Amino acid sequence: MRKILGVILATILLLAVIWYAFLYFATYSDGYRSGELIKFSSKGYLVKTWEGEISQGISGAQIFSFSVLDEEEEVIKKLQEYQGQYVKLKYEERFGTFFFWGDTKYFITEASLEQSPHFNRN
C-alpha cells in the first residue's frame, strides 16, 4: 500500500514539474505590438506582479494587456519611464500562466520608444 501511494505521489509530482516546465519554456507565439502605454503597475496582495496595457487604436477601444516577469528588470525600468508615450513591445505568448507570474499569457521581453503613426511629421 505504501509503495502504491509513493508511486502515485511521485507521478503527480513529476507531472506538476513537467507542466511547470512546459508553461515556462514553451511559447505559443511571439511578436511585436505597438501603441500608447496607458497603464503599467505592480499589483497583487500576496505576490506582486507587473501588469500593463497599451492602447492600439485612436479611440482607445483596442487594448493589449500584458505582464512582465520580475526577472526582466531592464524592461520594467523602461516601461516605468515610457508611461504615456508610444512604445513598441516584443512579447512571448505562453500557453498559460501562474498567479505569481502575472494575469495574462503575454509576457514582454523588450520595450522601446516608437514614433506614433498618428502624428505626421510633414
Number of C-alpha atoms within 10 A of each C-alpha: 5 7 8 9 10 11 11 12 12 12 12 12 12 12 12 12 12 12 12 15 11 14 17 15 9 14 15 12 11 15 10 12 15 22 26 23 23 16 15 21 15 14 13 14 6 8 11 15 19 20 23 20 17 26 19 17 13 10 7 12 9 12 15 15 17 22 23 26 17 15 9 13 10 12 19 23 11 14 23 13 10 18 16 15 17 22 20 20 24 16 21 19 18 19 15 18 17 12 12 14 20 23 21 18 21 24 25 24 18 17 21 14 16 14 14 15 10 9 7 7 7 3
